[in-house]
């Protein structure tokens, strides 16, 4: 229905294919203002670190997580921190995971390049 009406209009973008190449005039943009400057990163800042939030959350959640692990796997399950891991020991690990992201700002990387 719509395509039938559009096909009747020759010389527009919605016209049927023709051998003739359509040329459309550009509309001049006279009053364009670039407002993107406020989004440009001028300097890398490490003031927004979240380690304290992760540490506090882990500190508050650890007792609940240990309790849940013991409910699920029995009270004999060993619950360890990441820094306490030992090779070939079957245990439950409670800690904070870190995802390495290549483009994430790193204070250590910045210091190393300086």
C-alpha angles and dihedrals in degrees: 000000000000092000091053091055092044093048091060091061106087119196097033134098090256095056127112118270114278138178089243117090111231117226119199124196118240117240108231115235104218104167105040115149120191106224098171097098093096090060096054116105108235100176134006110251126196095185092107100070119153102194092110091055092050092047093049092047092050092047091053096041099043097083091049092047092049089050092050092048090052091049091051102040102020133262091280092071114113113230115203139179118238091256092052098058118133127195120267094002119135107226146133116257121211115189147102119289120220123207112208109224117188097213097041112115113253124194090204091052091050092050091047092054094047 
